[in-house]
């Protein structure tokens, strides 16, 4: 590739080709790993809030789960924990402010089904107290209502319209109000922090006047069996219920992230195609320079395929060296970010530094794509400039 007899221009173009391929390959590795890290971080945030599988009714808001149905769900291989939840809107009021929130009433298993305890930044979970109506509020709501857990004047209450026929002329008689004591503050992202509060199941039943109904059945499953459990639940429950996994609960978000990753991959692949034009130039110049040697080999009985293979290997060598260097460089950059957190976020972000997640399949895709592009980049000049009529 870089023999002493080679022209300096050919050497220069060969090195430019290697550097261009290496830089583009490294960029692919770093950017795709960063996208993986971002997707993983988002998934972790939703892990704290969403279960592996959520079951709801196809029509309506609430339903009454039978004991036999619950036993059948628990008996499915792969199901670890089952939790009942109630979801509805209510007005959360403090002594000075008020805000409309989504109330999620949870039972004692909810902390096992999700990682909500890991999201608590102040206070404790403690939603299963039988003596108090405790509430876990989002950080954004806590800011809006000026909730401070170290103060004793956190006068909070949830207000919901009374169910049934409202006959009283006094508006307050048509409202159900439950007084609360904040036990903790959680922080996930703005979507949750400014919208959700968690209360115990009994508190939710009292607030919404629901005696035996629930909104959702939420499941914690063995990760390797989530798909199997979901399929069995669909067969068990039929069309009257909706069974969704965590990905499907937030499908728009995750599909957007996947689309961004694919778009990034295609853009960098296009840049890689442009970079491989250097290989075409280097091989073209090399073949032209070696025309006399090629004709000599051909006249001595060397086959056309043998001659072409020599230059194809030259192209593969340039591509292979560039790809290998790029993969190593990209891996090094990813490792440095993972170990030393070189690229940091501000304090307002959920995570302090840009996340990186290396996936083997990305390396396979990158290596395969670049070698394929390199093959066609080498094939064009080799076939054009080693035609049989040019060797006579």
C-alpha positions as CSV (number, residue, x, y, z in Angstrom):
1,X,0.0,0.0,0.0
2,X,2.8,2.4,0.8
3,X,5.8,0.9,-1.1
4,X,8.9,3.0,-1.8
5,X,8.1,2.9,-5.5
6,X,4.6,4.3,-5.0
7,X,3.9,7.9,-5.9
8,X,3.8,10.3,-3.0
9,X,0.3,11.4,-4.1
10,X,-1.0,7.8,-3.9
11,X,0.5,7.5,-0.4
12,X,-1.1,10.8,0.7
13,X,-4.5,9.8,-0.7
14,X,-4.3,6.4,1.0
15,X,-3.5,7.9,4.4
16,X,-6.3,10.5,3.9
17,X,-8.7,7.5,3.1
18,X,-7.6,5.7,6.3
19,X,-8.0,8.9,8.5
20,X,-11.4,9.7,6.9
21,X,-12.7,6.2,7.5
22,X,-11.3,6.1,11.0
23,X,-12.8,9.4,12.0
24,X,-16.2,8.6,10.5
25,X,-16.2,5.2,12.1
26,X,-15.3,6.6,15.5
27,X,-18.0,9.2,15.1
28,X,-20.5,6.4,14.4
29,X,-19.4,4.5,17.5
30,X,-19.6,7.5,19.8
31,X,-22.9,8.9,18.6
32,X,-24.7,5.6,18.5
33,X,-23.4,4.8,22.0
34,X,-24.5,8.2,23.2
35,X,-28.0,7.5,21.7
36,X,-28.1,4.2,23.4
37,X,-27.1,5.8,26.7
38,X,-29.8,8.5,26.3
39,X,-32.5,5.8,25.5
40,X,-31.3,3.7,28.5
41,X,-31.5,6.7,30.8
42,X,-35.0,7.5,29.6
43,X,-36.0,3.9,30.1
44,X,-34.5,4.0,33.6
45,X,-36.6,7.1,34.4
46,X,-39.7,5.4,33.3
47,X,-38.8,2.2,35.2
48,X,-39.3,4.2,38.4
49,X,-42.9,5.0,37.4
50,X,-44.1,2.5,34.9
51,X,-44.5,-1.3,35.5
52,X,-43.3,-4.0,33.2
53,X,-46.9,-4.7,32.2
54,X,-50.0,-2.6,32.8
55,X,-53.6,-4.0,32.5
56,X,-56.6,-1.7,32.0
57,X,-60.1,-2.0,30.6
58,X,-60.8,-1.3,26.9
59,X,-63.8,0.8,27.7
60,X,-64.4,3.0,30.8
61,X,-62.0,4.0,33.5
62,X,-62.3,1.5,36.4
63,X,-63.2,-2.1,36.8
64,X,-63.7,-4.7,39.6
65,X,-61.1,-7.5,39.5
66,X,-62.4,-10.9,40.5
67,X,-60.4,-13.1,42.9
68,X,-60.2,-15.9,40.3
69,X,-58.8,-13.5,37.7
70,X,-56.2,-12.3,40.2
71,X,-55.2,-15.9,41.0
72,X,-54.9,-16.7,37.3
73,X,-52.6,-13.7,36.7
74,X,-50.4,-14.6,39.7
75,X,-50.1,-18.2,38.4
76,X,-48.6,-17.1,35.0
77,X,-44.9,-18.1,34.9
78,X,-42.7,-15.0,35.1
79,X,-45.1,-12.8,37.1
80,X,-43.3,-11.7,40.3
81,X,-45.5,-9.0,41.9
82,X,-49.1,-7.8,41.2
83,X,-50.2,-4.3,42.3
84,X,-53.6,-2.5,42.1
85,X,-53.7,1.2,41.3
86,X,-56.4,3.9,41.0
87,X,-55.8,6.9,38.7
88,X,-57.9,10.1,38.6
89,X,-57.7,13.9,38.6
90,X,-58.1,16.0,41.7
91,X,-57.2,19.4,43.1
92,X,-54.3,19.5,45.5
93,X,-54.6,22.5,47.8
94,X,-52.2,24.1,50.2
95,X,-52.8,27.0,52.6
96,X,-52.0,29.5,49.8
97,X,-51.9,27.7,46.4
98,X,-53.6,25.0,44.5
99,X,-52.8,22.9,41.5
100,X,-54.7,20.3,39.4
101,X,-52.9,16.9,39.7
102,X,-53.2,13.3,38.7
103,X,-53.6,11.2,41.8
104,X,-52.3,7.7,41.8
105,X,-53.5,5.5,44.6
106,X,-51.3,2.5,45.2
107,X,-51.3,-0.6,47.3
108,X,-48.4,-2.1,49.3
109,X,-47.0,-4.0,46.3
110,X,-46.5,-0.9,44.1
111,X,-43.0,-0.2,45.5
112,X,-42.0,-3.8,44.4
113,X,-43.6,-3.3,40.9
114,X,-41.7,-0.1,40.2
115,X,-38.6,1.7,41.4
116,X,-40.4,4.7,42.7
117,X,-38.4,4.6,46.0
118,X,-35.2,5.3,44.0
119,X,-36.8,8.5,42.7
120,X,-37.4,10.0,46.2
121,X,-35.1,13.0,46.7
122,X,-36.5,14.1,50.1
123,X,-38.4,12.3,52.8
124,X,-39.6,8.7,52.7
125,X,-42.1,6.6,50.8
126,X,-44.5,5.5,53.7
127,X,-47.8,5.4,51.7
128,X,-49.1,2.4,53.5
129,X,-49.6,4.0,56.8
130,X,-52.9,3.1,58.4
131,X,-53.0,6.1,60.7
132,X,-52.1,8.9,58.3
133,X,-53.1,10.0,54.8
134,X,-49.6,10.4,53.5
135,X,-48.8,11.8,50.1
136,X,-45.7,11.6,47.9
137,X,-45.5,14.6,45.6
138,X,-43.5,15.5,42.5
139,X,-40.7,18.0,42.9
140,X,-42.4,20.5,40.6
141,X,-45.7,20.3,42.5
142,X,-43.7,20.7,45.8
143,X,-42.2,23.9,44.3
144,X,-45.5,25.3,43.2
145,X,-47.1,24.7,46.6
146,X,-44.0,25.6,48.6
147,X,-43.9,22.3,50.4
148,X,-41.1,21.9,52.9
149,X,-40.9,18.6,54.7
150,X,-39.0,20.1,57.6
151,X,-41.9,22.5,58.4
152,X,-45.0,21.4,60.3
153,X,-47.4,23.7,58.6
154,X,-47.8,21.8,55.3
155,X,-51.6,22.0,55.2
156,X,-52.4,19.9,52.2
157,X,-55.7,18.5,51.0
158,X,-57.0,16.7,47.9
159,X,-60.4,17.8,46.6
160,X,-62.6,15.8,44.2
161,X,-66.2,16.1,43.0
162,X,-68.6,14.0,45.0
163,X,-69.9,11.1,43.1
164,X,-73.6,10.7,42.4
165,X,-76.4,13.3,42.4
166,X,-75.4,16.7,43.7
167,X,-78.4,18.3,45.4
168,X,-76.9,20.8,47.8
169,X,-76.8,24.5,47.0
170,X,-73.6,24.8,48.9
171,X,-70.7,24.0,46.4
172,X,-68.5,22.6,49.3
173,X,-71.1,19.9,50.0
174,X,-70.6,18.6,46.5
175,X,-66.9,18.1,47.0
176,X,-65.0,15.3,48.8
177,X,-61.9,16.6,50.6
178,X,-59.2,14.5,52.2
179,X,-56.5,16.1,54.3
180,X,-52.9,14.9,53.8
181,X,-49.5,15.0,55.2
182,X,-46.5,15.0,52.8
183,X,-44.1,12.1,53.5
184,X,-41.7,12.6,50.6
185,X,-40.8,14.3,47.3
186,X,-39.8,12.5,44.2
187,X,-38.1,13.7,41.0
188,X,-38.1,12.0,37.6
189,X,-38.7,14.6,34.9
190,X,-41.0,17.6,34.4
191,X,-43.7,15.4,32.9
192,X,-44.1,13.5,36.2
193,X,-42.8,16.1,38.7
194,X,-45.5,18.7,37.8
195,X,-48.4,16.2,37.3
196,X,-48.4,13.2,39.7
197,X,-48.9,12.6,43.4
198,X,-49.0,9.2,45.1
199,X,-51.3,8.3,47.9
200,X,-52.2,5.0,49.6
201,X,-55.0,2.9,48.2
202,X,-57.4,3.6,51.1
203,X,-56.8,7.3,50.7
204,X,-57.6,7.1,47.0
205,X,-60.8,5.1,47.7
206,X,-62.0,7.7,50.2
207,X,-61.2,10.6,47.9
208,X,-62.9,9.2,44.8
209,X,-65.5,7.2,46.7
210,X,-64.5,3.9,45.1
211,X,-65.1,0.9,47.3
212,X,-64.0,-2.1,45.2
213,X,-62.9,-0.9,41.8
214,X,-59.4,-0.2,40.5
215,X,-58.0,1.6,37.4
216,X,-55.1,-0.7,36.6
217,X,-53.4,-4.0,37.5
218,X,-49.6,-3.4,37.3
219,X,-47.1,-6.3,37.1
220,X,-43.5,-6.8,37.9
221,X,-42.1,-9.7,35.7
222,X,-38.9,-11.5,35.1
223,X,-37.2,-9.5,32.4
224,X,-36.6,-12.4,30.1
225,X,-40.3,-13.4,30.3
226,X,-42.1,-10.1,29.8
227,X,-43.1,-10.8,26.2
228,X,-44.4,-14.3,27.1
229,X,-46.3,-13.0,30.1
230,X,-47.9,-10.3,28.0
231,X,-49.0,-12.8,25.3
232,X,-50.5,-15.1,27.9
233,X,-52.4,-12.2,29.5
234,X,-53.8,-11.2,26.2
235,X,-55.1,-14.7,25.7
236,X,-56.5,-14.9,29.2
237,X,-58.2,-11.5,29.4
238,X,-59.5,-11.2,25.8
239,X,-60.6,-8.1,24.0
240,X,-62.2,-6.4,27.0
241,X,-58.8,-5.5,28.5
242,X,-55.7,-3.7,27.2
243,X,-52.4,-5.2,28.1
244,X,-49.3,-3.0,27.4
245,X,-45.6,-3.4,28.3
246,X,-43.5,-0.4,29.4
247,X,-42.3,0.3,25.8
248,X,-45.9,0.4,24.5
249,X,-47.0,2.7,27.3
250,X,-44.5,5.3,26.0
251,X,-44.3,4.1,22.4
252,X,-44.1,7.6,20.9
253,X,-41.1,8.6,23.0
254,X,-39.1,5.4,22.3
255,X,-40.0,5.3,18.6
256,X,-38.8,8.9,18.4
257,X,-35.5,7.9,20.0
258,X,-35.1,4.9,17.7
259,X,-35.9,7.1,14.6
260,X,-33.3,9.7,15.7
261,X,-30.7,6.9,16.1
262,X,-31.5,5.5,12.7
263,X,-31.5,9.0,11.1
264,X,-28.1,9.7,12.7
265,X,-26.8,6.3,11.5
266,X,-27.9,7.0,7.9
267,X,-26.4,10.5,7.9
268,X,-23.0,9.3,9.0
269,X,-23.2,6.4,6.6
270,X,-23.7,8.9,3.8
271,X,-20.6,10.8,5.1
272,X,-18.8,7.5,5.0
273,X,-19.7,7.0,1.4
274,X,-18.3,10.4,0.6
275,X,-15.1,9.5,2.5
276,X,-14.6,6.3,0.5
277,X,-14.2,8.3,-2.7
278,X,-10.6,8.7,-1.5
279,X,-10.3,4.9,-1.9
280,X,-11.5,5.2,-5.5
281,X,-9.0,7.9,-6.2
282,X,-6.1,6.0,-4.5
283,X,-6.8,2.7,-6.3
284,X,-7.3,4.5,-9.7
285,X,-4.0,6.2,-9.4
286,X,-2.3,3.0,-8.2
287,X,-3.7,1.0,-11.1
288,X,-2.7,3.6,-13.7
289,X,0.8,3.8,-12.2
290,X,1.1,0.0,-12.2
291,X,-0.2,-0.5,-15.8
292,X,3.2,-1.8,-17.1
293,X,3.5,-4.3,-14.2
294,X,-0.1,-5.4,-14.7
295,X,0.5,-6.0,-18.4
296,X,3.7,-7.9,-17.6
297,X,1.8,-10.2,-15.2
298,X,-1.0,-10.7,-17.7
299,X,1.4,-11.6,-20.5
300,X,3.1,-14.1,-18.1
301,X,-0.2,-16.0,-17.7
302,X,-1.7,-14.3,-14.6
303,X,-5.5,-14.4,-14.8
304,X,-7.6,-11.3,-14.8
305,X,-9.3,-12.3,-11.6
306,X,-5.9,-12.7,-9.9
307,X,-4.9,-9.2,-11.0
308,X,-8.2,-7.7,-9.8
309,X,-7.9,-9.5,-6.5
310,X,-4.5,-7.9,-5.8
311,X,-6.1,-4.4,-6.0
312,X,-9.3,-5.4,-4.3
313,X,-7.2,-6.5,-1.3
314,X,-5.5,-3.2,-1.5
315,X,-8.9,-1.5,-1.1
316,X,-9.9,-3.9,1.7
317,X,-6.6,-3.2,3.5
318,X,-7.3,0.6,3.4
319,X,-10.9,0.1,4.6
320,X,-9.9,-2.5,7.2
321,X,-7.2,-0.4,8.8
322,X,-9.4,2.7,8.9
323,X,-12.3,0.8,10.3
324,X,-10.2,-0.9,13.0
325,X,-8.6,2.4,14.0
326,X,-12.0,4.0,14.1
327,X,-13.6,1.3,16.2
328,X,-10.7,1.5,18.7
329,X,-10.8,5.3,18.8
330,X,-14.5,5.3,19.3
331,X,-14.3,2.8,22.0
332,X,-11.6,4.8,23.7
333,X,-13.7,8.0,23.6
334,X,-16.7,6.1,25.0
335,X,-14.6,4.7,27.8
336,X,-13.2,8.1,28.7
337,X,-16.7,9.5,28.9
338,X,-18.0,6.6,31.0
339,X,-15.0,6.7,33.4
340,X,-14.3,10.5,33.7
341,X,-17.6,12.1,32.6
342,X,-15.9,14.6,30.3
343,X,-19.1,16.0,28.8
344,X,-21.3,17.2,31.7
345,X,-24.8,18.5,31.9
346,X,-26.0,21.4,34.0
347,X,-27.6,21.1,37.4
348,X,-31.1,21.4,35.9
349,X,-30.8,18.0,34.2
350,X,-31.8,14.7,35.7
351,X,-28.4,13.2,35.1
352,X,-25.1,15.1,35.7
353,X,-23.2,13.9,32.6
354,X,-24.0,12.5,29.1
355,X,-24.7,8.8,29.3
356,X,-22.9,6.2,27.2
357,X,-24.0,2.7,26.5
358,X,-21.9,0.4,24.3
359,X,-23.7,-2.3,22.4
360,X,-22.0,-5.1,20.5
361,X,-24.7,-5.0,17.7
362,X,-23.7,-1.4,16.9
363,X,-20.1,-2.5,16.3
364,X,-21.3,-5.3,14.0
365,X,-23.5,-3.0,12.0
366,X,-20.8,-0.3,11.7
367,X,-18.1,-2.8,10.7
368,X,-20.4,-4.5,8.2
369,X,-21.6,-1.3,6.7
370,X,-18.1,0.2,6.2
371,X,-16.6,-3.0,4.8
372,X,-19.5,-3.2,2.3
373,X,-19.0,0.5,1.3
374,X,-15.3,-0.2,1.0
375,X,-15.9,-3.2,-1.2
376,X,-18.0,-1.3,-3.7
377,X,-15.6,1.7,-3.6
378,X,-12.7,-0.7,-4.5
379,X,-14.8,-2.7,-7.0
380,X,-15.5,0.3,-9.3
381,X,-12.0,1.4,-10.2
382,X,-10.7,-2.2,-10.3
383,X,-13.3,-3.4,-12.8
384,X,-13.1,-0.2,-14.9
385,X,-9.3,0.1,-15.2
386,X,-8.4,-3.6,-15.4
387,X,-10.6,-4.5,-18.4
388,X,-9.2,-7.1,-20.7
389,X,-8.9,-4.9,-23.7
390,X,-6.8,-2.4,-21.6
391,X,-4.2,-5.1,-20.8
392,X,-3.4,-6.0,-24.4
